[in-house]
Amino acid sequence: MSRLQNKTVLIIHTCPKTKDINDLVENGVGVVVLGKGFPKTDILWGIEINPFDHDELINGLNIIVKSTSIDAVIPIWEATVIESAIATEYLGLRGNSKEAVINARNKYLLATILAKHNIPTPKSFLVKTLSEASLILEEMIGYPCIAKLPFSANSQSVIKINSMEELKKQFSQIMEMHLADTNPYIQSFIDRNSVTNAILIQEYIEGKEVNLDIAYLNNQYCLLGIFQKAPMNGPCFGEYRSMYPTTLSEKEIEECERIAKKAIASTGAVCGCAHVEIKYGKGGPVIIELSLRPGGAYTMWAIELVSGINEMQILSKILLDGILTVNKKKNKKACIYAGLIIEKSGYITNIQNTDIFKNIPEIVDYSILYKNGDYVECLPKGSQ
């Protein structure tokens, strides 16, 4: 990784993980951040801006490049993958185009592209009224179905609908989420009329759900890790546990890997790391969602524990040097990463007994994301 030394990367984020930053710094890579409220340290500096105001984003870039040469923009947060692509194009760096990123980020557009390329994906329809949704369900999909924002992330807004009565109850609630102007996951789409004030209605797919992280450079692809999610039966879909190994056979994993690679290529993506969510049912693998960035939460760390692959370093080498090399080594036979799902909205009054985690040797790391007095919003309005 010596070629990475003396390079500087930009991350657009409000609170990048310490480990992600350390993985870069330990290999001689400098890190600059654009965002709001990120912690400034000896190894991390940047400019506080609203990255979703694209004029402000460009101004921030112009300020940074006056003093520091940026060699790559590293997309790691779903909320700012579009802004990362804008920065990449503006600075003339290696990375995916804004168009490719929007193809993945807009769930309706992604479903349309996948269907066009004959890649299995749920039937998907964009609707703006309850009557439109009712007609689609009666004539095209049936119950149960999935209703969500076309740009949902982290399980936010995703609801399983089992009947017309449930549809009537949930439709207006999902539509109201378009007005949540503090929600980072909708900021990139506020002025996009094709998805503003619309709801995505999708066929519900039964099956085992897995997520794959894949590194890619032009026509070269490498599976970095695959994890199986604990069953989620709705009405919301908080991802409370992912595990390795999966219960899929080698043949089934190969099928998932094959259509995941096709899905990435169909978006127009050419280099980076992608996180692909698949359900494997009676008819085989079906693409549920695709993101042109590494898996979030503990996904990258879990991959490193299982295979010795440091995904952050792989991604930076792709974007900085145009090289994809992966050396896998078996570390752990099994790995679980998990989280507690907030089931009720409100203010946190008491967090206790967290020291128990320190006394369990199998726990590699844990994070407490909130503190007493914080307001938390449960699914579907909140995010996991």
C-alpha positions as a printed NumPy array, in Angstrom:
array([[  0.   ,   0.   ,   0.   ],
       [  3.076,   2.258,  -0.116],
       [  1.847,   4.081,  -3.23 ],
       [ -0.935,   5.561,  -1.109],
       [  1.51 ,   7.565,   0.979],
       [  1.442,  11.337,   0.634],
       [ -1.998,  11.206,  -0.986],
       [ -5.018,  13.102,   0.349],
       [ -8.633,  12.021,   0.119],
       [-11.872,  13.889,   0.689],
       [-14.827,  12.412,   2.6  ],
       [-18.21 ,  14.154,   2.609],
       [-19.78 ,  13.209,   5.912],
       [-21.037,  14.571,   9.233],
       [-19.42 ,  11.929,  11.423],
       [-17.041,   9.475,   9.72 ],
       [-16.048,   6.433,  11.777],
       [-12.722,   6.655,  13.588],
       [-11.652,   3.245,  12.289],
       [-12.315,   4.265,   8.671],
       [-10.118,   7.332,   9.133],
       [ -7.398,   5.36 ,  10.922],
       [ -7.333,   2.735,   8.154],
       [ -6.385,   5.509,   5.736],
       [ -4.023,   7.468,   7.978],
       [ -2.085,   4.329,   8.949],
       [ -1.196,   3.95 ,   5.262],
       [  0.006,   7.511,   4.894],
       [ -3.216,   8.943,   3.438],
       [ -4.346,  12.361,   4.575],
       [ -8.064,  12.893,   5.154],
       [-10.126,  16.036,   4.631],
       [-13.832,  16.227,   5.5  ],
       [-16.627,  18.376,   4.134],
       [-19.796,  18.36 ,   6.227],
       [-21.427,  19.641,   9.378],
       [-20.587,  18.776,  12.952],
       [-17.731,  16.334,  12.312],
       [-15.114,  15.99 ,  15.074],
       [-11.854,  17.813,  14.325],
       [ -8.7  ,  16.   ,  15.456],
       [ -4.96 ,  15.997,  14.806],
       [ -5.499,  13.625,  11.869],
       [ -8.8  ,  14.999,  10.613],
       [ -9.59 ,  18.473,   9.383],
       [-11.969,  20.077,   6.949],
       [-14.596,  22.724,   6.363],
       [-18.069,  22.843,   7.854],
       [-20.64 ,  23.28 ,   5.096],
       [-24.079,  22.025,   4.155],
       [-23.047,  19.488,   1.478],
       [-26.612,  19.265,   0.146],
       [-26.411,  22.89 ,  -0.953],
       [-24.395,  22.201,  -4.072],
       [-23.262,  25.808,  -4.52 ],
       [-21.915,  25.683,  -0.976],
       [-20.312,  22.324,  -1.756],
       [-18.432,  23.752,  -4.755],
       [-17.342,  26.78 ,  -2.732],
       [-16.007,  24.442,  -0.043],
       [-14.069,  22.469,  -2.638],
       [-12.551,  25.643,  -4.035],
       [-11.397,  26.694,  -0.564],
       [ -9.819,  23.304,   0.16 ],
       [ -7.91 ,  22.957,  -3.121],
       [ -6.26 ,  26.34 ,  -2.574],
       [ -4.216,  24.773,   0.238],
       [ -4.454,  21.014,  -0.312],
       [ -4.355,  18.809,  -3.378],
       [ -7.204,  16.273,  -3.296],
       [ -6.356,  12.955,  -4.974],
       [ -9.67 ,  11.092,  -4.537],
       [-13.147,  11.449,  -3.085],
       [-14.131,   8.415,  -0.988],
       [-17.899,   7.718,  -0.902],
       [-18.829,   5.97 ,   2.353],
       [-22.159,   7.511,   3.418],
       [-25.362,   6.793,   1.506],
       [-26.715,  10.268,   2.201],
       [-23.811,  11.917,   0.347],
       [-22.925,   9.497,  -2.457],
       [-24.352,  11.953,  -5.002],
       [-22.4  ,  14.84 ,  -3.489],
       [-19.26 ,  12.679,  -3.556],
       [-19.807,  12.087,  -7.279],
       [-20.35 ,  15.824,  -7.858],
       [-17.057,  16.549,  -6.09 ],
       [-15.284,  13.809,  -8.056],
       [-16.453,  15.206, -11.387],
       [-15.715,  18.812, -10.402],
       [-12.152,  17.957,  -9.37 ],
       [-11.598,  15.705, -12.402],
       [-10.767,  12.627, -10.311],
       [-11.231,   8.891, -10.776],
       [-14.66 ,   7.698,  -9.655],
       [-18.23 ,   7.074, -10.686],
       [-20.264,   9.658, -12.536],
       [-23.127,  11.524, -10.916],
       [-25.453,   9.771, -13.361],
       [-24.311,   6.292, -12.308],
       [-24.688,   7.132,  -8.63 ],
       [-28.214,   8.496,  -9.136],
       [-29.075,   5.33 , -11.083],
       [-28.399,   3.366,  -7.892],
       [-29.562,   5.942,  -5.328],
       [-32.998,   6.446,  -6.907],
       [-34.696,   3.135,  -6.106],
       [-37.316,   3.475,  -8.834],
       [-34.72 ,   4.319, -11.458],
       [-32.61 ,   1.371, -10.303],
       [-35.556,  -1.025, -10.598],
       [-36.271,   0.272, -14.103],
       [-32.649,  -0.189, -15.188],
       [-32.403,  -3.684, -13.694],
       [-35.615,  -4.779, -15.429],
       [-34.324,  -3.378, -18.733],
       [-31.199,  -5.538, -18.373],
       [-33.245,  -8.633, -17.419],
       [-31.756,  -8.667, -13.924],
       [-34.238, -10.077, -11.375],
       [-35.734,  -7.317,  -9.192],
       [-39.168,  -6.745,  -7.623],
       [-41.891,  -5.234,  -9.801],
       [-41.812,  -1.527,  -8.972],
       [-44.188,   1.367,  -9.583],
       [-43.999,   5.047,  -8.691],
       [-47.313,   6.488,  -7.477],
       [-48.466,   9.891,  -6.246],
       [-51.988,   9.137,  -5.059],
       [-53.708,   6.485,  -3.001],
       [-55.98 ,   5.621,  -5.911],
       [-52.947,   5.007,  -8.163],
       [-51.412,   2.733,  -5.53 ],
       [-54.674,   0.84 ,  -5.067],
       [-54.996,   0.236,  -8.807],
       [-51.405,  -0.993,  -9.117],
       [-51.889,  -3.423,  -6.249],
       [-55.154,  -4.746,  -7.623],
       [-53.946,  -5.23 , -11.19 ],
       [-50.141,  -5.65 , -11.094],
       [-48.694,  -6.715,  -7.744],
       [-51.187,  -7.813,  -5.119],
       [-50.638,  -8.079,  -1.367],
       [-48.371,  -8.14 ,   0.516],
       [-46.283,  -5.351,  -1.005],
       [-43.576,  -2.899,   0.048],
       [-44.166,   0.858,   0.199],
       [-41.289,   3.297,   0.7  ],
       [-39.712,   6.557,  -0.417],
       [-37.913,   6.228,  -3.758],
       [-34.674,   7.286,  -2.061],
       [-35.014,   5.489,   1.259],
       [-31.941,   4.28 ,   3.16 ],
       [-31.211,   2.509,   6.452],
       [-34.707,   0.93 ,   6.376],
       [-36.302,   4.361,   6.698],
       [-39.878,   4.594,   5.323],
       [-39.918,   0.908,   4.301],
       [-43.238,  -0.694,   5.288],
       [-44.822,  -4.034,   4.457],
       [-48.463,  -3.574,   3.431],
       [-50.835,  -6.535,   3.784],
       [-54.218,  -5.026,   2.88 ],
       [-56.044,  -2.031,   1.48 ],
       [-56.785,  -0.911,   5.03 ],
       [-53.072,  -0.856,   5.865],
       [-52.316,   0.979,   2.635],
       [-54.785,   3.73 ,   3.524],
       [-53.248,   4.039,   6.977],
       [-49.602,   4.145,   5.865],
       [-49.783,   6.039,   2.559],
       [-50.115,   9.519,   4.031],
       [-47.506,   8.742,   6.71 ],
       [-44.903,   7.861,   4.087],
       [-45.858,  10.853,   1.953],
       [-45.311,  13.158,   4.938],
       [-41.681,  12.03 ,   5.106],
       [-41.013,  14.123,   1.986],
       [-41.403,  17.152,   4.265],
       [-38.729,  16.091,   6.772],
       [-36.182,  18.701,   5.722],
       [-33.705,  17.628,   8.429],
       [-33.5  ,  14.086,   7.067],
       [-30.119,  13.743,   5.311],
       [-31.319,  10.923,   3.075],
       [-33.801,  13.105,   1.188],
       [-31.681,  16.244,   0.792],
       [-30.117,  15.253,  -2.523],
       [-33.565,  14.723,  -4.03 ],
       [-35.547,  17.738,  -2.817],
       [-35.554,  19.362,  -6.261],
       [-35.945,  16.145,  -8.254],
       [-39.526,  16.273,  -9.492],
       [-39.544,  12.669, -10.695],
       [-39.388,  11.364,  -7.137],
       [-40.601,  14.285,  -5.044],
       [-43.972,  13.637,  -3.414],
       [-44.126,  10.108,  -4.76 ],
       [-44.096,   6.655,  -3.177],
       [-42.458,   3.523,  -4.517],
       [-44.721,   0.447,  -4.471],
       [-42.869,  -2.844,  -4.886],
       [-43.626,  -6.519,  -5.046],
       [-42.794,  -8.265,  -1.762],
       [-40.176, -10.997,  -2.191],
       [-39.992, -13.954,   0.183],
       [-36.609, -15.486,   0.858],
       [-33.303, -15.369,   2.677],
       [-31.769, -11.885,   2.605],
       [-28.045, -11.406,   2.13 ],
       [-25.804,  -8.431,   1.515],
       [-22.635,  -8.51 ,  -0.56 ],
       [-19.789,  -6.019,  -0.721],
       [-18.029,  -6.085,  -4.09 ],
       [-14.96 ,  -4.176,  -5.255],
       [-14.847,  -3.364,  -8.961],
       [-12.666,  -1.611, -11.496],
       [-13.875,  -1.478, -15.074],
       [-14.667,  -5.138, -15.895],
       [-12.822,  -6.601, -12.902],
       [-14.928,  -7.611,  -9.876],
       [-14.085,  -9.162,  -6.524],
       [-16.467, -10.34 ,  -3.815],
       [-15.153,  -9.005,  -0.51 ],
       [-17.78 , -10.383,   1.84 ],
       [-21.289, -11.779,   2.134],
       [-23.512, -11.781,   5.222],
       [-27.005, -13.084,   5.88 ],
       [-29.534, -10.884,   7.641],
       [-31.713, -12.186,  10.426],
       [-35.342, -12.633,   9.282],
       [-37.383,  -9.432,   9.17 ],
       [-41.108,  -9.972,   8.747],
       [-42.342,  -6.386,   8.895],
       [-44.167,  -4.151,   9.105],
       [-40.798,  -2.343,   9.344],
       [-37.423,  -3.793,   8.481],
       [-34.824,  -2.83 ,  11.05 ],
       [-31.635,  -4.796,  10.348],
       [-30.842,  -6.048,  13.822],
       [-28.332,  -8.826,  13.007],
       [-26.118,  -9.975,  10.13 ],
       [-24.02 , -13.11 ,  10.185],
       [-21.286, -15.068,   8.445],
       [-21.296, -17.76 ,   7.221],
       [-24.616, -17.704,   5.437],
       [-26.948, -20.677,   5.042],
       [-26.723, -20.453,   1.245],
       [-24.909, -23.156,  -0.701],
       [-21.785, -22.355,  -2.725],
       [-23.865, -22.524,  -5.9  ],
       [-26.426, -20.091,  -4.483],
       [-23.689, -17.68 ,  -3.404],
       [-22.226, -17.824,  -6.925],
       [-25.671, -16.971,  -8.336],
       [-25.944, -13.993,  -5.994],
       [-22.456, -12.817,  -6.891],
       [-23.18 , -13.127, -10.606],
       [-26.334, -10.989, -10.629],
       [-24.786,  -8.495,  -8.194],
       [-21.963,  -7.868, -10.657],
       [-24.458,  -7.441, -13.513],
       [-26.479,  -5.019, -11.403],
       [-23.435,  -2.872, -10.619],
       [-22.475,  -2.732, -14.296],
       [-26.038,  -1.826, -15.331],
       [-25.867,   1.447, -13.373],
       [-22.857,   2.622, -15.365],
       [-20.536,   2.345, -12.365],
       [-16.887,   1.799, -13.318],
       [-14.822,   1.831, -10.127],
       [-15.252,   1.589,  -6.38 ],
       [-17.007,  -0.658,  -3.88 ],
       [-20.705,  -1.522,  -3.893],
       [-23.101,  -2.855,  -1.288],
       [-25.767,  -5.092,  -2.835],
       [-28.818,  -6.463,  -1.014],
       [-30.365,  -9.648,  -2.4  ],
       [-33.209, -11.94 ,  -1.46 ],
       [-32.816, -15.588,  -2.409],
       [-36.197, -17.268,  -2.781],
       [-37.821, -20.091,  -4.715],
       [-37.044, -18.412,  -8.024],
       [-33.413, -17.699,  -7.188],
       [-31.685, -14.404,  -6.303],
       [-33.471, -11.054,  -6.666],
       [-31.778,  -7.642,  -6.34 ],
       [-33.522,  -5.593,  -3.632],
       [-31.218,  -2.568,  -3.433],
       [-27.76 ,  -1.462,  -4.527],
       [-25.503,   1.279,  -3.192],
       [-22.289,   2.523,  -4.797],
       [-20.371,   2.659,  -1.513],
       [-19.2  ,   0.085,   1.061],
       [-21.652,  -1.461,   3.5  ],
       [-22.402,   0.671,   6.526],
       [-22.375,   0.083,  10.276],
       [-19.933,  -2.757,  11.057],
       [-19.971,  -4.341,   7.589],
       [-16.434,  -3.346,   6.613],
       [-15.016,  -4.356,   9.984],
       [-16.837,  -7.699,   9.835],
       [-15.358,  -8.359,   6.398],
       [-11.896,  -7.667,   7.777],
       [-12.445, -10.036,  10.706],
       [-13.63 , -12.832,   8.424],
       [-11.209, -12.515,   5.509],
       [ -8.46 , -10.095,   6.474],
       [ -9.619,  -7.681,   3.75 ],
       [ -9.531,  -4.006,   4.662],
       [-12.236,  -2.608,   2.387],
       [-11.351,   1.025,   3.073],
       [ -7.825,   0.422,   1.851],
       [ -9.073,  -1.536,  -1.171],
       [-11.428,   1.322,  -2.098],
       [ -8.772,   4.005,  -1.65 ],
       [ -6.273,   2.058,  -3.786],
       [ -8.875,   1.748,  -6.568],
       [ -9.645,   5.467,  -6.537],
       [ -6.103,   6.723,  -5.913],
       [ -4.036,   4.326,  -8.037],
       [ -6.529,   2.657, -10.381],
       [ -5.536,  -0.766,  -9.052],
       [ -7.741,  -3.562,  -7.718],
       [ -5.817,  -6.185,  -5.799],
       [ -7.319,  -8.302,  -3.018],
       [ -5.457, -10.764,  -0.823],
       [ -7.875, -12.872,   1.193],
       [ -6.877, -14.85 ,   4.233],
       [ -9.18 , -16.792,   6.495],
       [ -9.277, -15.164,   9.93 ],
       [-12.508, -15.999,  11.735],
       [-14.815, -18.931,  11.063],
       [-17.871, -16.919,  12.023],
       [-18.893, -13.336,  12.688],
       [-22.034, -11.497,  13.775],
       [-22.652,  -7.77 ,  13.8  ],
       [-25.825,  -6.472,  15.315],
       [-27.668,  -3.5  ,  16.738],
       [-30.569,  -2.658,  18.999],
       [-33.569,  -1.302,  17.09 ],
       [-35.384,   1.602,  18.738],
       [-39.035,   0.541,  18.928],
       [-40.539,   3.763,  20.306],
       [-39.891,   7.427,  19.508],
       [-39.034,   9.763,  22.365],
       [-36.28 ,  11.143,  24.558],
       [-33.715,   8.793,  26.066],
       [-33.845,   9.058,  29.841],
       [-31.46 ,   6.335,  30.995],
       [-28.728,   4.254,  29.37 ],
       [-27.328,   1.665,  31.728],
       [-25.443,  -1.64 ,  32.075],
       [-23.241,  -0.959,  29.037],
       [-20.166,  -2.211,  30.933],
       [-21.437,  -5.737,  30.336],
       [-20.074,  -5.534,  26.783],
       [-16.528,  -5.05 ,  28.084],
       [-16.693,  -8.361,  29.909],
       [-17.631, -10.478,  26.88 ],
       [-14.355, -11.451,  25.157],
       [-16.092, -12.357,  21.888],
       [-17.264,  -8.75 ,  21.404],
       [-14.643,  -6.974,  19.323],
       [-16.246,  -3.533,  19.468],
       [-19.45 ,  -1.736,  20.363],
       [-20.79 ,   1.776,  19.856],
       [-23.354,   3.758,  21.815],
       [-24.834,   6.167,  19.301],
       [-27.022,   8.183,  21.657],
       [-26.802,   9.741,  25.107],
       [-29.304,  10.656,  27.787],
       [-31.539,  13.485,  26.609],
       [-31.276,  12.647,  22.89 ],
       [-34.499,  12.412,  20.906],
       [-34.766,   9.236,  18.822],
       [-37.24 ,   8.475,  16.058],
       [-38.209,   4.852,  15.495],
       [-38.903,   3.221,  12.141],
       [-40.411,   3.921,   9.68 ],
       [-39.91 ,   7.684,  10.15 ],
       [-36.483,   7.27 ,  11.685],
       [-33.577,   5.244,  10.411],
       [-31.898,   2.288,  12.055]])
